[in-house]
Amino acid sequence: MAELFQTRNTGHTIGRVIVYGLLVLVCFYYLMPLFVMVTTSLKSLDEIRAGNLLSLPQDPNLDAWGKAWSSACTGVQCEGLAGFFWNSVSFVVPAVLISTLIGAVNGYVLTMWRFRGSDLLFGLLMIGCFIPFQVVLLPMARTLGAMGIANSTAGLVFVHVVYGLAFTTLFFRNYYVTIPDELVKAAKIDGAGFWLIFRRIILPLSAPIIVVSIIWQFTQVWNDFLFGVVFSSGERQPITVALNNLVNTSTGVKEYNVDMAAAIIAALPTLFVYVVAGKYFVRGLTAGAVKG
């Protein structure tokens, strides 16, 4: 009996070693590009040309970061990524907040205030999750022109809110179906109306799915390139478009350290969001997985 128990423990130990070994290899595989980007951004051009791609910087400095932020060329202008970074902030924040709020209201209506045709409407909204970006470019351009907000921050906010509503509605609707109907029915009996129930009962219970919606929308909107390059131009462009222009702009010498620093600057907000709130994203998704 003791020998059987020892054999099982040995098997479990070997299994754990294999699992953790594979996890370390996968982690190493995914973190290697980030390691190369960070180390390259801290090297001088001479060191990059002479050294190994995977070597640590011998004389680390932030010169490439400063140039990428304030003086790198993104076409005909050499003012760095700073202005484009704040361009992205100026439309990402309102687009995320508006789409999250409207998605919460949509999910609330489709679950707690059902009406004839609500299932059909929800199905049509879900179709929006599968529509490629390219399909909406022309109709959206005409819509922005008719509204007089083409090539503006308001136009980019509108585009991302419209495209993100299908996803935020899906998140909130699937979460709200797990909330007992008795809560809303009791509130109605006490005389509470549509907005009072939403503010006092539904929203306080929505923290997990609000976090999910914000993380999802922030990532999608910040990382978007297609809408930014099509519906904006010049100084109004987001940082993703500016990063593309910076990497493809040649001034005689290819500055790989500046390119890497610029790429990290563009990715920092989404990396920060996932590092700080990634665990809440998983919790929010699983919170609405089971009803009751």
N, C-alpha and C positions, 0 to 999 in steps of 0.2 A: 504493500500500500504506500509506504514511504517512498519507494523507488518510483512508483507511478506518479505520485505528487511532485517529486523532484523533476521528472521528465516533462511534466506539464509546465512547470515553472520555467524550465530551460527553453521550451518551445515558445512560451510567451515572451521571454526575454529576447530571443532571436527575432521574433516578429516585430517587437518594438524597435530593435536596432535597425531592421530593414526599413520600417516605416519612417523613423526619424532620419535615417540616412537619405531616403528619397526626398523627404521634405527639405533637408538641407541643400541637396542638389538643385531642386526646383527653385528654392529661394535664391541660391547663388546665380542660377541661370537668369532669373528675372531682375535681379539687382545689379548684374554686371553692366548693362548699358548705362544705368544711372551712375555707377561708380566711374565709368569711363568719362561720362559727361562732366561730372564734378571735378575729377582730377585734371582733365584737359582744360577746363575753364580756369584753373588755378596756375597753369603753366604759361611760360612765355613762348612766343613763336619759335625761337631758336631751340628751346628744349623740346617742343613738339616735333620739330623736324629731326632732331638728333636722338631722341629717346624712344623708349618702348611705349606702345599704346597703353599698356597696363601698369606702367611704372608710376610710382608716387612722385608728385612735383618736388624737385630739389629746392626750389626757392619759391614757395607759394606766395601768390599776390592776387589782389582783387582788381587789377588794372582792366582786365577783360570785362569784368562785371560793370565797372564804372562806364566803360565805353559803350557797352551794350545798352545800358540804361539811358545815357545822356548824349552820346555823340556818334553812334554807329549809323551808317547810311542805310536807309530803307527805300531807296530809289534816288530821286533827285535831291531829297532832303537828308541831312545828316544830324538829326536831333535825337537819335536813340529811340527806345521803346517807351519812355516815360509817358508821353502824351497818349499813346495808343493803349497803354495799360489802363489809364484812367478813363479812356473811352469805353473800354470793356466794362469797367466797374459801373459806369454811368447808365448802361442799358441792361447789364446782367442783374443787378439788384432789383430794379423795378419789375423786370420780366419774371424773375423767380417769385417775387412776392405776389404779384398780380395773378399769375397762373396758379399758384398754390391756393390763394384765397378763392378764386372762381372754381377751381377743381373741388375744393371742400364743399362749397355751396352746391355744386352739381351732384356730388356724391350724396350729400344730405337729402336733396330732393329726390334722387333716384331710389333711395332706400326707405326714407321715413315719410315721404309725401308722394307716394306712387300715384300715377295717373294713367289713363288709357294711352297706350302707345309708348310708355316709358321704357319698356324692354326694347322696342324697336329703336328708340332714340339712343339708348345705350349701345346697341349693336352698331348703329351708324357711327357713333363716336369711336368705337373700337376699331372701325375700319381706318380711321385716321392714324392709328398706331402703325399701320403697315404701308402707308403711302410714302414713297421715296421723296426725299427733298427735291429732286430734280423735277418732279411732276408739278409741284406747286409754284415753281419759279415764275413762269409767265403770268398766271392768274394773280399771283400775289403782287407782282410788279405793277400790273394794271390797277389793282385795288389800291395800292399805296399811292399811285399817281392820281387816281380819282379822289382820294382823301386828302391829297396835298401834303403828304408826309414822306414822300420818296427822298432817299438820300439824307435821312435824318436819324437822330437817336430815337425819336418817337417811333419812326418806321421800323427800326430793328426791334424795339420793345414789342410792338404790335405783332410782328412776324413770329417772334419766339413765344409770345403768349398764345397765339392761335395754334401754333404747331404743338405746343406743350400741353394744351388743355386735354387732349385725348388721354395722355398718360396720367396726368394728375387726377382726372375724373376716375380713371380706372383704379388708381391707388386708393382714393378716398371711398369710392363705392364699395370696393371689396373689403375695406376695413369697417365701414359702417354697418354692413350686414351682420357683423358679429356683435353689435350692440343690441341688447334686448329691446324689443319693441315696447315693452311695458313701461320703460322710462318715458318715452315720448307720449304714450297714451295717457299716463298719469299726469304729465305736464299739461296736456290738452284739457283733461278734465278739470284741472285747477285754473284753467283760463289762459294759459300761456299760448302765445301766438308763434308764428313761423320763426321770426328773428330772435325772439326771446329764448325759445327752445335751443336754437342754434348757438346763441352766445353763452347761455348759462349751463347747458347740458352737454351738447355735442362737442363744442370746441375744447372744453377742459379735458375731455376724454381722447382728444385727437393728437396729443403731443407726439406719440411714436410715429404716426403716419405723416405728420407735418414735417418731421425731420427727414423721413424718407423722400418726400416730395421735394424738399429744398435741396437735398444733396443731389438727387437725380437731375433736377432742372438746372441747378448751378453748373454741374458737370457738363450737361448737354449744351447749354447756352455758351458757357465760357470757351469750350473747346470747338465750337462751330466755326468752320471756315467758309463753307459755301454761301450761306446767307450773308455773311459779312462781306465777302468779296463782290457779291452780286448787288446787294442793296445799300452799299455805302461806298464812298470814294474819298481819296485825299486824306485830310486830317481827321475825318470821322470814322475811319476804319478801325476795327478791333485789333487786339494784339496778335491774334492768329494770322491775320493778313499781313500785318507789319513784320512778323517773324519770317514769313515766307519771302517777303520782299528783301529783308535783310540778308537772308541766306543766299538768295539768288542775285544780290547786287555785288558786282565785282569792281574793286578799286585798284586792281593790279596785283594785290597780295591777298591770298585766301587766309583769313584769320579764323582758324578753327576754334581757338579759345573764345573768341567773341561770339561765334555762332552757338557754341555749347552753353555759354553763360546766358545768352538770349533765350535759348530753348528752356533752360531751367527757370528763368524769370517768368516765362509765359506759363509754365506748368505749376509753379509754386502754389497759387491759390487752390487749385483742385487737389494737389498733394496734401496741402494743409487741411482741407475739408475732410478728406478721407482718413487722414491720420487721427484727427481730433474726433470726428463723428462717425467713423466707419462702423464701429460696433453698434451704434444706435440705428444705422441703416439696416443691418441684419435683424436687429430686434424689432424694428418697425415692420419689416416685411413679414416676419413670422408671427407678429402679434395678431394679424388678421387672418391667419391660416386656418384656425379652428373656431367655429362658432360655439359660444356658450361659456 
